[in-house]
Amino acid sequence: MSYFTEWIMQIIIFLLFMTIIEMLLPSGTTKKYTKVIMSLLLISLILSPLYTFFTSDVEKILSDIYQSERSSQNAEVEKTFEMKKKEIQASLRAYTLEQLSVQMNELVEEELIAQFNLKIDEIDIEIEGDLVAVDQIAAITVYLREVEEDGLIAPVALVNISPSLEKNRQSLAEEKQVAQVLADQWEVSEQIIDVLIEGG
């Protein structure tokens, strides 16, 4: 592409030079001969890419074109490959986190029911870095709810809208106890566990 722009620039400069010479020459036979010579030079300048094409190695030019097309295709394939790789890594990470939360739930399920009459609804795990490992866990949010007995619907509790500090203190103490049990069972720090009890 740079060769093409260079070639066009040469033609434009030559045309300007030719126009200036034509204006400076006095009219007569000299001007006619100069015009013929300048026209021949312009034609040779216009045809110069053909000359370089035929004198250069055609196979090399064609291989260069082929290589440039191939490298652009390779770059595109690599870009697609990287996107697919990232998608697979993200889905693998999500699957691993899901399996980790299931295992964590199974590990503490019976003890939570026995001690607190609570069941885990959901566990959200936040990981630092790319690896899914226990030492990489940044935060664990545990959503709990009370266990309903024998599939019966629990009766609707009386709702008191007035602020009750004792109720808040009691639920905070229970959340702290649950977090401590979870930290002991999962062998993680209690500070990274956030317990949220439904209705608490």
Secondary structure, 3 states (H helix, E strand, C coil): CHHHHHHHHHHHHHHHHHHHHHHHCCCCHHHHHHHHHHHHHHHHHHHHHHHHHHHCCHHHHHHHHHHHHHHHHHHHHHHHHHHHHHHHHHHHHHHHHHHHHHHHHHHHHHHHHHHHCEEEEEEEEEECCCCCCHHHEEEEEEEEEECCHHHCCCCCCCCCCCCCHHHHHHHHHHHHHHHHHHHHHHCCCHHHEEEEECCC
